[in-house]
């Protein structure tokens, strides 16, 4: 899985509300049928936090660090999902499949 894919998955599951790392990966598994490896998950979390697309939701020093999506993260997710939807619809039409 590409690192941008992992980041999109993390943003998508955090859009529903704050979660800690294990819960983020569980939500991703429910969505995709696959868990991210620890390097992919924590790398994505680190990159998203550095870009200020996610941030801590709880107190510093908590055993499980809970993360939440920021307003900038929501904007980024919306733009990326709209672009993915256009690409998906175009691809499905090219295959002769009516987009849903």
C-alpha positions in Angstrom: 0.0 0.0 0.0 1.3 3.4 -0.9 1.9 5.9 2.0 -0.6 8.3 0.5 -3.2 5.5 0.5 -2.5 4.9 4.2 -2.8 8.6 4.9 -6.2 8.8 3.1 -7.4 5.8 5.1 -6.4 7.4 8.4 -8.1 10.7 7.5 -11.2 8.8 6.4 -11.6 6.9 9.6 -10.7 9.9 11.8 -13.5 11.9 10.0 -16.0 9.9 12.1 -14.3 10.9 15.4 -11.2 10.7 17.5 -9.5 7.3 17.8 -6.2 5.9 19.1 -3.8 3.9 16.9 -5.2 0.4 17.5 -8.8 1.7 17.0 -7.7 3.5 13.8 -6.2 0.3 12.4 -9.4 -1.7 13.4 -11.6 0.9 11.6 -9.3 0.6 8.5 -9.6 -3.2 8.6 -13.4 -2.9 8.8 -13.4 -0.5 5.9 -10.9 -2.3 3.6 -10.6 -5.9 5.0 -6.9 -5.3 5.7 -4.9 -3.9 8.5 -2.0 -1.5 7.9 1.4 -2.7 9.1 2.8 -0.8 12.2 5.3 1.1 10.0 2.6 2.2 7.5 0.1 3.2 10.2 2.5 5.1 12.5 4.3 6.6 9.5 1.0 7.9 8.2 0.1 9.3 11.6 3.5 11.0 11.9 3.2 12.6 8.4 -0.3 13.7 8.9 0.5 15.3 12.2 3.5 17.1 10.8 1.3 18.5 8.0 -1.2 19.5 10.8 -4.0 17.4 9.2 -4.5 15.5 12.5 -3.6 16.3 16.1 -3.9 14.9 19.6 -7.4 14.8 21.0 -6.6 13.9 24.6 -4.2 14.8 27.4 -0.4 14.4 26.7 1.0 11.3 28.4 -2.1 9.1 27.9 -1.3 5.5 27.4 -3.1 5.4 24.1 -2.6 8.6 22.2 -6.0 9.6 20.7 -5.8 11.5 17.5 -8.5 13.7 15.7 -8.8 15.2 12.3 -8.3 19.0 12.0 -10.2 21.4 9.8 -7.3 21.4 7.4 -7.5 17.6 7.4 -11.2 17.6 6.6 -10.6 20.0 3.7 -7.7 17.9 2.4 -9.9 14.7 2.7 -12.8 16.3 0.9 -10.6 17.5 -2.1 -8.9 14.1 -2.4 -12.2 12.1 -2.2 -13.8 14.4 -4.8 -10.8 13.8 -7.1 -10.9 10.0 -6.5 -14.7 10.0 -7.2 -14.1 11.7 -10.6 -11.4 9.3 -11.5 -13.5 6.3 -10.4 -16.5 7.5 -12.4 -14.4 8.0 -15.5 -12.8 4.6 -15.2 -16.1 2.8 -14.6 -17.6 4.5 -17.7 -14.6 3.5 -19.7 -15.2 -0.1 -18.7 -18.8 0.1 -19.6 -20.0 0.0 -16.0 -22.5 2.6 -14.8 -21.1 4.5 -11.8 -23.2 4.3 -8.7 
